[in-house]
Amino acid sequence: MRLPSFVIVLVLGLLIVSAALWPGHAIADELSVQIEIDTSVRKGRISPFIFGAGIDHKTNPLRAPRYPDKVLRHIAESGLRIARYPGGFVFNRNDHRGSWSNFYWQDHIGKNPDRHPTEVYDLDTFLQLCERFGIEPLMQINFVGEPQESVQGYIEYLVGDGDIDEDGIDWAAKRKANGREKPYAITYWQLGNEVHSYPQGFRENAAGAKEYALALGRLVPVIRKMSPEAKIVVPFINIQRPRSEAKPKQDSPDINFTTSHEFAVAFLEHLDVRVDYFDWHFYAANGWNGKYDYLDTDDEWKHLYCWGTKFRECHEVISRLIQEKCRQQPPPKLIVGEWSGDWTGGIFRQHSNSFRGSLMRTMATGVYMADQLIYMTRKSVPSENIHAAFWHSFCNDAQAMFSIQTTREQGLSYKGKSTDEGYGYRMPIYWVFKLLSEQRGEILVESHLHGDNLIAAPQPGLYRDPEYTFERVSHCASLSQNETNGGHTLYLALLNKDASRPVTIRLDVSGATATEATVHEVRAPSYLTENTIARPDAVKLTGPRRERLIDATGRMTYRLMPNTVVVLQISVSKD
């Protein structure tokens, strides 16, 4: 009996769809790559501090949230390992004490007599919040706007036990009077913020860089004397245009906020005092003055992900510059003091389409975050040079991890509002951050990806160079000791940046014994999927679930869906 043609077409269509959706099976033209992992080649211990965020003193709506218990629970569950305070453009030589853009530590003590647990306008409350959740604090010092004796008082208030600078003023006693008897345990101190900008620091030329280096030469020894275990971070460079290394014109606005090459080189050549870390900021911005040529095109998602290539390129350029020009050897390591997804909507809030143009609060930003965190994880071992990183804002700002409703309006936030209707919700980036922070081993192991894995940069766009590409799949393999049986657990983080096509991952793991993996996943049906008050769980972390890795041919494979970041836990043999 002959079947009608439409029935044949329908059956064939169903078979094709079933093959595409069935785990472990791939249609003929489906993409695939191979990842080889050697668990015996151990690259070193991964720094947990790449999972950091900025918690600032004034604009962050952790202050006075309407539902503090929920906020505290979300902080506890976030995977946050280090927090930067007070952060941002808050050390301004031209503004008076107490202005929005100035942070004077004396104005931030004793400001929380009722002991509200998230009132981070108060210095003690912020540090006790960090202690409560095991978060390492990085404390910034206003060394441009305050005299040296005030800087010494700030350090003494936080870590002193008596008048440790012997200036006749016992700031430690004032801390005790505010209810905190023992000194705080603070390791990381940062001197200022983006000091290549004169309002915050020094002139952006060789003379300004030399003045900056001399100022560090005077202050760094004082900090080390007062806090002998201090790790000192100094602002160094904001470079996001490494091929030009300069602004297009001397007085024109620059979308990438670059530090001049002249300033960077002169600073490295004049730095005479030992410091531990250089601070580097990285921002992506895909539009200018409300113009986004790529909106609603098939290539929209590619523009954001190209910044992953640029991040890597900038890291290489910065590292090479430090190695060649820095007088301190071995040179300081890097801390990515501020970074975020596409910042267009934060910069150009007056343009109605800038928020769409920056793909804010969508899975696209979660994918971008995962790409950079995976890269920084690989670069955080001792043989590399990235030690810590701070996502720009922990909550309610333009690229926040979660949104909360506050009891008072304050600061810059999403679409120019500082509060949201209802409690709020955790963003896709929150779940990505939590997944990669918590589901990983302590030791990075050798791994290599083989296969066709490049996506070309779209035209037109910020990348007009036809050589530009970005990797479709990013990965990172790490290992932890399994105390119950003496073996190890392998953690394989996988990210598919392709907006529409799945990728079959073929795994070759030395020492693998398991046929299954435990899977944790953050996934969205579209890169534009967004968590909202109406749909707060449109994107969330799922798992653990068990999934078979051995396919019908006996190979170890995993089918990685589009817009997905996943961590596979695989047991491996002891040797």
VOGU-3710 file (C-alpha; in Angstrom, 3 decimals, decimal comma):
1> mrlpsfvivl> 0,000/0,000/0,000  1,344/3,430/-0,968  1,295/5,993/1,822  0,231/9,527/0,978  3,206/11,792/0,373  2,342/14,110/3,241  2,443/11,138/5,663  5,915/10,154/4,434  7,122/13,717/4,893  5,624/13,857/8,383
11> vlgllivsaa> 7,242/10,573/9,463  10,651/11,628/8,117  10,345/14,949/9,922  9,538/13,236/13,212  12,528/10,902/12,825  14,867/13,835/12,196  13,530/15,745/15,201  13,830/12,652/17,420  17,441/12,131/16,371  18,269/15,733/17,128
21> lwpghaiade> 16,728/15,616/20,600  17,873/12,149/21,715  20,996/12,373/23,952  24,044/10,617/22,518  22,806/10,708/18,910  23,734/13,351/16,341  22,274/14,229/12,979  24,654/14,004/10,044  25,670/17,659/9,911  25,796/18,212/13,667
31> lsvqieidts> 28,940/19,786/15,013  31,391/17,810/17,125  34,706/18,403/18,859  37,047/16,219/20,880  38,405/17,057/24,322  41,426/15,156/25,612  42,052/15,271/29,355  45,136/13,972/31,119  44,430/13,819/34,838  48,067/12,984/35,596
41> vrkgrispfi> 49,294/16,389/34,354  48,371/18,852/37,081  48,781/22,543/36,357  48,385/23,817/39,920  45,817/25,036/42,416  42,967/27,169/41,072  42,445/30,510/42,812  38,900/30,738/44,231  39,131/34,521/44,090  38,219/34,802/40,421
51> fgagidhktn> 34,661/34,409/41,763  34,403/37,916/43,181  32,061/40,897/42,884  31,900/44,562/43,770  29,793/45,585/46,762  29,945/49,350/46,955  29,139/51,609/49,864  26,415/53,880/48,544  24,721/52,726/45,356  24,381/49,026/46,078
61> plraprypdk> 20,841/48,184/47,218  22,108/45,627/49,670  21,479/48,666/51,825  18,024/48,493/53,420  16,432/45,713/51,352  12,737/45,149/51,894  13,290/41,416/52,483  16,732/41,066/54,124  16,344/37,369/54,953  15,949/36,493/51,264
71> vlrhiaesgl> 18,883/38,691/50,335  21,079/37,038/52,952  20,071/33,592/51,732  20,955/34,519/48,159  24,338/35,843/49,248  24,991/32,629/51,146  24,057/30,500/48,119  25,821/32,609/45,482  29,321/31,110/45,561  30,833/34,582/46,148
81> riarypggfv> 34,427/34,180/47,351  35,807/37,739/47,505  34,221/41,221/47,563  35,678/44,621/46,670  34,753/47,677/48,775  33,902/50,571/48,428  34,495/50,243/44,664  34,075/52,327/41,561  34,401/56,049/40,999  34,414/57,014/44,689
91> fnrndhrgsw> 37,818/58,640/45,144  37,436/62,040/43,526  39,889/64,824/44,273  37,496/67,486/42,966  34,439/66,682/45,099  33,891/67,582/48,703  33,900/65,133/51,562  30,529/63,440/51,823  29,626/63,901/48,161  28,221/61,000/46,130
101> snfywqdhig> 31,537/60,363/44,409  33,768/60,445/47,456  34,440/57,838/50,103  35,901/58,957/53,419  36,105/56,056/55,818  35,375/58,238/58,862  31,887/58,876/57,449  31,160/55,135/57,367  31,708/54,013/60,942  29,007/53,858/63,583
111> knpdrhptev> 26,303/54,258/60,927  24,369/51,102/61,767  23,454/51,269/65,467  20,495/48,922/64,964  22,782/46,272/63,431  20,836/45,746/60,207  22,799/42,883/58,591  23,070/44,366/55,077  23,615/48,071/55,823  26,871/48,192/53,881
121> ydldtflqlc> 27,069/51,977/54,135  28,585/51,043/57,498  32,160/49,762/57,314  31,847/47,293/60,193  28,620/45,822/58,826  30,202/45,141/55,447  33,159/43,331/56,993  30,954/41,337/59,339  28,790/40,356/56,368  31,950/39,005/54,732
131> erfgieplmq> 32,866/37,096/57,890  29,381/35,618/58,162  29,559/34,071/54,677  33,285/33,327/54,421  33,883/36,068/51,830  37,386/37,536/51,550  37,279/41,369/51,621  39,433/43,569/49,390  39,527/47,039/50,936  40,276/50,101/48,832
141> infvgepqes> 42,181/53,097/50,185  41,438/56,709/49,231  45,071/57,740/48,959  44,401/60,633/46,561  41,695/62,520/48,459  42,841/61,880/52,022  46,043/62,844/53,833  48,434/60,093/54,891  47,496/60,333/58,569  43,877/59,577/57,628
151> vqgyieylvg> 44,944/56,577/55,541  46,907/55,317/58,539  43,841/55,807/60,746  41,740/53,755/58,301  44,163/50,839/58,458  44,475/51,150/62,230  40,694/51,145/62,665  40,364/47,936/60,679  43,353/45,809/61,700  44,965/47,605/64,639
161> dgdidedgid> 45,136/46,624/68,296  46,110/49,933/69,816  47,899/52,941/68,334  50,021/50,925/65,890  51,175/53,941/63,864  52,132/55,792/67,086  50,545/59,079/66,064  48,745/59,573/69,375  45,285/58,640/68,030  43,987/55,161/68,863
171> waakrkangr> 41,523/54,360/66,088  41,376/50,746/67,248  39,761/51,980/70,455  37,095/53,722/68,378  36,404/50,436/66,589  35,973/48,734/69,945  33,612/51,479/71,031  31,557/50,719/67,912  31,120/47,130/69,094  33,996/45,309/67,418
181> ekpyaitywq> 36,659/44,173/69,865  39,053/42,136/67,730  40,767/43,439/64,584  39,440/42,375/61,196  41,441/39,880/59,158  42,201/41,810/55,977  44,828/40,653/53,514  44,070/42,632/50,338  44,406/46,423/50,136  43,928/48,441/46,955
191> lgnevhsypq> 45,203/52,002/46,565  42,557/53,991/44,749  40,708/53,232/41,521  41,505/53,982/37,855  44,210/56,479/38,798  45,065/57,196/35,156  41,989/59,474/35,302  42,958/62,789/36,874  39,768/63,289/38,955  40,639/59,995/40,664
201> gfrenaagak> 44,400/60,146/40,457  47,018/61,564/38,121  47,451/63,107/34,698  47,289/60,580/31,869  50,836/61,114/30,624  54,394/60,137/31,539  54,684/62,884/34,152  51,454/61,743/35,840  52,619/58,123/35,815  55,912/59,089/37,447
211> eyalalgrlv> 54,055/61,080/40,137  51,857/58,032/40,767  54,864/55,721/41,116  56,504/58,142/43,574  53,312/58,311/45,657  53,287/54,518/45,897  56,923/54,599/46,966  55,955/56,740/49,950  52,760/54,939/50,994  53,335/51,227/50,349
221> pvirkmspea> 56,074/50,875/53,036  53,730/52,514/55,571  50,989/49,971/54,798  53,390/47,048/55,061  54,634/48,290/58,425  51,104/48,601/59,814  49,840/45,393/58,194  52,841/43,075/57,648  50,805/40,368/55,889  49,241/42,838/53,451
231> kivvpfiniq> 48,868/42,028/49,767  48,866/45,352/47,947  46,901/45,989/44,751  47,621/49,076/42,642  45,534/50,338/39,694  47,516/49,975/36,513  45,664/49,842/33,247  42,327/49,846/31,457  43,232/48,527/28,037  40,598/47,234/25,666
241> rprseakpkq> 42,029/48,347/22,358  45,425/46,624/22,246  46,028/47,034/18,523  45,774/50,834/18,597  46,817/51,350/22,239  45,380/54,860/22,095  42,181/56,840/21,724  41,094/57,596/18,130  41,696/61,313/18,668  43,293/63,162/21,547
251> dspdinftts> 40,097/64,708/22,927  37,447/62,366/21,530  35,354/59,997/23,658  36,557/56,434/23,600  34,012/53,646/23,905  36,664/51,428/25,461  38,010/53,767/28,161  41,662/53,046/27,490  44,609/54,033/29,575  47,208/55,711/27,425
261> hefavafleh> 50,148/53,570/26,391  52,432/56,412/27,510  51,047/56,315/31,060  51,264/52,514/31,305  54,871/52,272/30,124  56,088/55,210/32,218  54,461/53,792/35,333  56,105/50,391/34,883  59,482/52,008/34,292  59,279/54,208/37,416
271> ldvrvdyfdw> 57,692/51,764/39,887  60,374/51,275/42,527  58,454/49,749/45,422  57,299/46,122/45,599  53,575/45,570/45,064  51,672/42,307/44,781  49,033/42,877/42,105  48,147/45,191/39,246  44,471/46,092/38,869  42,998/45,757/35,338
281> hfyaangwng> 39,436/46,711/34,335  37,642/45,299/31,308  34,325/46,472/29,902  32,446/45,482/26,774  30,252/48,041/25,003  28,670/47,199/21,671  26,974/50,486/20,847  27,593/54,198/20,814  24,981/56,957/21,281  22,083/54,587/20,799
291> kydyldtdde> 23,262/53,110/17,488  23,272/49,318/17,206  23,443/48,126/13,625  23,141/44,478/14,543  19,863/44,524/16,519  17,304/41,951/15,383  19,778/40,314/13,012  20,813/36,684/13,055  24,251/37,807/14,233  23,090/39,777/17,256
301> wkhlycwgtk> 24,440/37,275/19,777  27,849/37,074/18,096  28,707/40,696/18,857  28,717/40,136/22,620  30,686/36,898/22,439  33,437/38,480/20,353  34,434/40,299/23,526  35,715/36,992/24,845  38,344/37,062/22,095  39,150/40,662/22,931
311> frechevisr> 39,472/39,850/26,639  42,014/37,154/25,821  43,902/39,410/23,430  44,038/42,217/25,988  45,283/39,811/28,642  48,104/38,715/26,360  49,066/42,313/25,523  49,006/43,418/29,168  51,029/40,415/30,297  53,647/41,014/27,632
321> liqekcrqqp> 53,878/44,720/28,469  54,347/43,974/32,174  56,966/41,334/31,473  58,944/43,646/29,180  58,708/46,941/31,068  58,197/46,255/34,774  61,294/46,783/36,920  59,954/44,462/39,621  60,868/40,848/38,814  59,082/38,573/39,007
331> ppklivgews> 56,372/41,083/38,152  53,118/41,500/40,085  50,177/39,306/39,113  46,866/40,641/37,777  43,560/41,253/39,487  40,627/41,984/37,172  39,233/44,627/39,492  36,123/45,365/37,417  34,552/43,458/34,549  31,044/42,886/33,281
341> gdwtggifrq> 28,950/42,000/30,291  27,975/44,557/27,668  27,910/47,911/29,449  26,107/49,840/26,702  22,851/50,108/28,635  24,624/51,314/31,742  26,464/54,067/29,877  23,640/55,233/27,607  20,526/54,916/29,734  18,850/57,787/27,857
351> hsnsfrgslm> 18,504/55,629/24,730  15,496/53,356/24,931  17,081/50,567/22,891  20,429/50,561/24,688  19,222/47,866/27,101  18,199/45,571/24,284  21,445/46,471/22,545  23,511/45,368/25,508  21,616/42,056/25,918  21,290/42,829/29,621
361> rtmatgvyma> 19,925/40,358/32,138  19,592/37,689/29,475  21,218/34,310/28,990  23,592/36,025/26,537  25,281/37,784/29,441  25,356/34,496/31,343  27,127/32,852/28,401  29,596/35,755/28,216  30,277/35,459/31,956  30,834/31,707/31,703
371> dqliymtrks> 33,273/32,174/28,821  35,431/34,601/30,784  35,240/32,703/34,073  36,343/29,492/32,363  39,262/31,356/30,791  40,242/32,997/34,091  39,975/29,682/35,911  42,641/28,314/33,581  44,782/31,426/34,105  44,456/31,480/37,907
381> vpsenihaaf> 46,975/28,745/38,733  50,385/29,829/40,134  52,178/29,434/36,804  49,783/31,988/35,213  49,072/35,542/36,355  45,367/36,161/37,092  44,654/35,903/40,809  41,209/37,440/41,360  38,332/39,032/39,452  35,383/41,197/40,470
391> whsfcndaqa> 32,126/41,194/38,509  31,190/44,842/38,528  28,071/44,755/40,681  26,609/42,153/42,990  23,016/43,389/42,848  20,645/45,811/41,114  23,134/47,579/38,873  23,138/47,376/35,092  24,864/43,962/35,097  23,765/42,709/38,508
401> mfsiqttreq> 23,718/39,098/39,652  20,363/39,602/41,308  17,780/42,312/41,777  16,249/43,375/45,068  13,681/45,907/46,145  14,998/48,479/48,591  13,192/50,710/51,043  14,858/53,837/49,622  16,004/54,979/46,201  19,721/55,209/45,610
411> glsykgkstd> 22,279/55,087/42,869  22,574/53,832/39,324  20,653/50,737/38,370  18,731/48,919/35,672  16,858/51,288/33,320  17,639/54,211/35,639  15,627/52,757/38,537  17,045/51,843/41,917  14,138/49,646/42,967  12,112/46,945/41,266
421> egygyrmpiy> 8,495/46,019/41,815  8,307/43,006/44,088  11,236/41,227/45,725  13,242/40,695/42,591  14,964/37,681/41,143  18,294/36,070/40,436  19,692/36,692/36,976  21,062/34,042/34,591  24,547/35,275/35,528  23,832/34,484/39,196
431> wvfkllseqr> 23,274/30,820/38,361  26,287/30,671/36,027  28,485/32,259/38,693  27,230/29,856/41,373  27,672/26,798/39,145  31,266/27,527/38,142  32,288/28,712/41,611  31,026/25,631/43,424  31,201/22,766/40,921  34,945/22,590/40,322
441> geilveshlh> 38,000/20,834/41,582  40,904/22,454/43,378  43,557/21,443/40,822  43,603/22,384/37,139  44,572/19,475/34,873  45,819/19,310/31,297  43,123/19,395/28,621  42,969/20,159/24,911  40,099/20,679/22,472  40,382/19,503/18,845
451> gdnliaapqp> 38,063/20,152/15,924  36,325/22,931/14,049  35,459/25,256/16,918  35,579/28,813/15,539  32,793/31,266/14,748  33,646/34,302/12,603  33,025/37,799/13,909  29,948/39,406/12,329  30,129/42,290/9,887  29,520/45,135/10,428
461> glyrdpeytf> 30,345/45,595/14,090  33,111/46,634/16,431  35,132/43,799/14,926  35,681/44,714/11,295  38,845/42,673/11,055  37,924/39,493/9,136  40,507/37,568/11,147  38,455/37,863/14,322  36,763/34,714/15,587  35,565/33,309/18,875
471> ervshcasls> 35,442/29,752/20,133  32,108/27,993/19,986  32,919/25,684/22,914  34,945/26,709/25,960  36,046/24,165/28,549  38,041/23,680/31,726  39,011/20,453/33,537  39,810/20,295/37,244  40,337/17,590/39,813  39,553/17,070/43,489
481> qnetngghtl> 40,433/14,299/45,912  37,647/11,845/46,717  38,174/11,113/50,400  35,732/8,203/50,552  37,461/5,838/48,129  40,899/7,333/47,530  40,092/8,187/43,912  39,425/11,550/42,340  36,493/13,481/40,937  37,020/15,153/37,588
491> ylallnkdas> 35,032/18,316/36,952  34,627/19,254/33,302  33,068/22,679/32,668  31,615/23,021/29,155  30,063/26,045/27,456  28,332/26,221/24,074  28,177/29,830/22,864  26,344/28,911/19,667  22,839/30,360/19,791  21,186/27,585/17,793
501> rpvtirldvs> 23,401/24,539/17,156  24,223/21,760/19,620  27,705/20,246/19,723  28,624/16,643/20,411  31,579/16,526/22,799  33,738/13,406/22,393  35,715/12,794/25,587  39,047/11,064/25,971  39,918/10,977/29,681  42,981/9,157/30,926
511> gatateatvh> 42,155/7,040/33,943  38,385/7,257/33,509  36,414/4,434/35,079  32,814/5,687/35,138  30,241/5,272/32,367  28,084/8,019/33,877  28,459/11,617/34,940  26,670/13,765/37,470  25,425/16,831/35,598  24,783/20,397/36,793
521> evrapsylte> 23,509/22,780/34,136  22,397/26,340/33,366  20,550/26,418/30,056  18,084/28,571/28,115  16,075/27,936/24,945  17,236/31,303/23,585  20,159/33,628/24,266  17,513/36,332/24,862  15,773/34,373/27,628  15,496/36,692/30,623
531> ntiarpdavk> 14,572/36,217/34,258  11,821/38,640/35,261  9,504/39,131/38,199  6,795/37,376/36,177  9,171/34,501/35,261  11,966/34,514/37,875  13,013/30,938/37,078  13,113/31,101/33,278  16,850/30,417/33,667  18,171/28,606/36,711
541> ltgprrerli> 20,661/26,017/37,840  19,423/22,436/37,478  20,829/19,170/38,747  22,364/17,052/39,924  21,191/14,390/37,515  22,866/11,238/36,274  23,587/10,896/32,571  25,145/8,028/30,655  28,273/9,040/28,721  28,984/5,893/26,680
551> datgrmtyrl> 27,182/5,968/23,331  26,235/3,085/21,017  29,715/3,011/19,490  31,426/2,714/22,867  32,750/6,284/22,847  32,386/8,675/25,749  30,260/11,565/24,467  28,084/14,369/25,756  25,621/16,382/23,697  26,014/20,050/24,634
561> mpntvvvlqi> 22,956/22,138/23,820  23,005/25,764/22,604  23,138/28,596/25,172  24,281/26,138/27,813  26,941/25,929/30,502  27,318/22,568/32,202  29,652/20,866/34,645  30,142/17,104/34,418  31,427/15,250/37,498  33,241/12,050/36,506
571> svskd> 34,929/9,622/38,873  38,440/8,686/37,794  40,853/6,064/39,080  43,415/6,841/41,761  46,433/6,698/39,467
//
